[in-house]
């Protein structure tokens, strides 16, 4: 993913547990508020119910939940 090094330098941390979120590229929207994402080369399903997102967006994921949309361009 283009720009991931820059994204990783930013501070996206969970307010509850202080873990860091990781960037993932949205590949497809799925039923039930879920999305298929590319997470470091692995395809994972994550919840996108907290944010608006579309295929191609870069989102920050923590505990299989997208918590922020970083970019719409890759």
Secondary structure as UniProt FT lines:
FT   TURN            2..3
FT   HELIX           4..9
FT   TURN            15..17
FT   STRAND          22..30
FT   TURN            31..33
FT   STRAND          34..39
FT   TURN            40..41
FT   STRAND          42..47
FT   TURN            49..50
FT   TURN            55..56
FT   STRAND          58..62
FT   TURN            63..64
FT   STRAND          65..71
//
